């Protein structure tokens, strides 16, 4: 496969997963912002949404105050933000067109129909109902594409590059959402792992579609250390860091078999996965602290992305 084709497939899936993740972050912030202060706490949920999306610095360059309308416009529609939902979907569609022959007809129809449907939203007059409709449309379009890929693609190098981008982006997103909750939303006077607000934690789990999974696994009320365990170390949870790296190692190994050699990308992925397998959530809190652990993970995840790019995409 040509490196430019592999690059387009890799970034196509990354941008789609980023759009889906940003929609979930906005949805979670919108839920919490609508609650009374007694339930949601005194923190600025819209500022935390920007931090979770990795867009706080860019937003502050253009805006003075993180209110609902300005944050929704910046994260969902702004052409000045290359990671806004519309920018991500537009770039993903352009990548899909560039590798149209590597996709099945169902995959192309899913991304093209989703893009066309969302053109009727422009960021103006976004009341709560219209915002929910837009966010649901984004999540549905991304799920349709992902489901089409899983059900219709040959299991060859095109499929492997698509899944590598998907899981690399998902791991980064999950780590950032969890890190923001602990590091930015934790009240200054509260201890890490202390009694935090139920509604905030429930909203975080909803943003990664994990609230029901938490109840199935732990059969307990929401506890911060158990939520961290689910999203970091539980490989049965599809959005956990452990699950993402199990899949990353699998697809990198498939590529090494197809191309006849391994390289830095395989070694880096196995190293990160081994660290996750050998970790316990109690040890993470006691040794480094969750924020430091996640910060290091995000850096290592970026290093893996660079290794994949250098090994296969350039």
N, C-alpha and C positions, 0 to 999 in steps of 0.2 A: 504494500500500500504506500502511496506517496505520502510524504510527511505532512504536506499541506492538507491532504484529506483527513489524516489522523488528527491534525490540529483543529480542523473545523468541527469534527465529531466531538472531540474532547471538550471544546469550549461551548459547543451547542448545548451539551448536557449541563455544563457548569452554569451557564446563564439561565437556563430553565429552572434549575434547582434554586438558584439565587432569587429569581423572581418569586417562586413559590414560598421560599423562606421569608422574604420581605413582606409578602402578603400576610403570612401568619404572624409576623412581628407587629404589623399595623393592627391586625385584628385583636391581638392580645392587649395592645396599648389602648385601643378603642374601648374594649370591655372594662379595663381598670379605670380609665378616665371617666367613665359613666357612673362609677360607684361613689358613694359618699366617702369623705376623707377617713371616717372612722373605720371603713372596711379596706380601702385601697391604700391607706397611708398617705404621707405628706410629700413623697417624692414625685418628681415630674416624670410621669410615664412616657411622655412624648420625647423627652430628652434621653431616657433610657432606651427607647425604641431606636433612636438614631445611633446610640452607642452599640446596641446589639447588631445593627446592620452595618457597622463599621463606617458610618457616614457623619459622625458628630463633628469632626474637624471641618469637613467640607461644608456642612450646613452652617457652622458658625462663621465661615468666611463670607457667607452671603446674607445671613439673617442675624438679627439681634435677640430674638425671643423664640423659644421652641414651643409654639402653641399648636393646637390641633390642625388648623388649616394649612399652616406653613410646612409642618412636618409631613402631613399626608401628601401635599403637592410635591415636596422634594423627594420623598421616598417612592412615590407611585408614578408621578408624571413628568417631573422636571427633566428636560433635555440636558441641563447643565450637570446632572448627576448621572454618570455612566452606569451606575448600579441601580437606578430607579427601575421600577417594574416595567414600564413601557420601554425604557432603553434596553433592558435585558431581553425582553421578548422580541424587540426589533432586531437586536444583534443575533439572537438565537435563530430567528427566522432567516436572516441573511446567511448565516452559516449553513442552515438546512438547505437553502437554495443552491449554495456552492457545492454541496455534496448530495444533490438530489438523487443521483443514481445509486448512492450507498444506502439510501433509506427505502423502506417499503412505502407503498402508496398510503397505507393507513397512518403511518407516522407523519408524512407530509401533510395529509389532510387534517390531522389533529392539530399540528402547530399552526398551519395556515388559517384554519377555521377559527382557532382561538384568537389569533392576532386580529383577524377581521372583525370578530364579534366585539372585541375590547376597544375598537376604534371609536365606538359611540360614546365612550367616556373620555372627557377631556380635563377633569379636575375641577371644573366649575360646578356650582350648585351640588356639592357632594354632601347631602344630608346623610344621616345615619343609615337609612334604608338603601340609598344609592351606593354608599361606600361598601356596605355589606354585599350588595349585588356584584360590585366590581371585584371585590376580594374573592368571593366565591367563584366568579368566572375565571380568575387567574388560577386558582388552585385546581379547578376542574380541567382547564386546558393543559396544565402541567401533568396532571394525573392521566389524562387521555393519552398524551404523548408517551409517557413512561410505560403505561400499560400496553400500548401498541408496540413499543420496542420490545418489551418482554415477550409478547405473544407472537410476534411476526418476524423478528430478525433471525437470520442465520447466526449461529454461535461461531463467529469468525473474528478476525482482528477488528473489523468495524464495530462490532458489538462490544468488544472488550474496551476499546478506546472510549466509547460512549459511556460505559459503566464506570470507568476510571474517573472521568470528569464528574459524574454524578456523585460518587461516594466521597471523593476528595472535597467537593463543595459542601456536601451534607455534614461531614465531620467538622469542617471549619464553622459552619453555621451553628451546629449543636453546641460546640465549645463556647462560642461567643455568647449565645443566649444564656447559657448557664453561668458563665463568668460575669456577665452584666448583672444578673440577679444577685449573686453573692457579693460582688465588689461594689456596685453602684447603688443598688436598691436596699442593701442592708443598712438599717439605721445606725448612726454613728455610735450610739450607746449600747447597741446590741452585740452580743457575742456571736461569732460564726457558729451555726448549728443551734442557735437558741430558738425561742419561740417566735417565729415570724408569721405574718398574716396569712391565713388560709387562702384567701381569695387571690392574693398575688401568686402564691405557689400553684394554685389550680390553673390560673391563667397561663403561667409559664408552661405547665404540662400540656394544656390545650394547644399552645402554639407549636408544639412538636408532636401533636396527636398521641399523647402518652398518658392521659389521665386515666382512661379505662385500663390500660396496660399496668399502670401502677397499682390499681386496686386488685387486679388479678394476681399480681406477683407478691405483694406485701400484706394484703388484708389488714392494713392499718390506716390510721389517719395520716395526713400528709406530714412527713418529717423531712427536713432539708437533707440530712445525710442519706436517707433512702432514695430521695429524688436524684441526688448526685450519683448514687450507686447505679440506679436504673439507666441514667443517661451517659454514664462514663464506662461502666464495667460490665453491664449485663448484655451479653452477646445475643440474647433472644429478642432484644428490643431493636427494631430496624434502624432507628435513628441514633443509637448509642455509638460512642466512639469505638468501642470494641467491635461491634457489628460492622461498622464502616471499614475498619482495618482488616477484619477477616475477609471481607469482599475484595478490598484493594489487593491484598496478598494473592487471593485466588486468581483475579484477572491479570495481575502482573505475571504470575506464574504461567498462565495460559499463553500470554504473549511471548514469554521466554521459550516455551515449547514450540510455538509457531515459528519464531524467528531463529531458534537454535542457539540462543545464548542469553545469559543473565547479565545484569549490570548494577549500577548504583541504585536505580529505582527499586529493584527487588530487595536489595540489602537494606535500604533505608526503611521500606515498608515493614519488613520482618522485624527490624530492630524496634520500631515503634509498637508493633503488635505485641512483641515479647514483653515490653515494658508494661503494657496494659494488662496482659495475662498474669503478670507477676505482682500486680498491685492489688491492694485491698483498700476499701474506702476509708477505713479507720486510719490506716497508715498514711494515706494521702493527706488527711486533715492534720495529723500529728507531725509529720515530717516537714513538708513544704507549705502546707495550706492549699486549699483548693484553687485560689486565685493564681498562685504561683505555678501550680501544676498545669492549669489550663493555659496560662500564658506560654509556658514552655511547649505545650502540645500544639498550640496554634503556630508557633514558630517552626516546630518540626514538621507540621503538616504542610506549611509553605515550602519547606526545604524539599519535601517529597514531590510537590508540584513542580519545583524547579528541576529536580532530577528526572522526572518523567519527560518534561519538555526537552531537556538537553539530550536525553537518550533516544527519544522517538520523534519529537515534533519539529526539530530544526534541521 
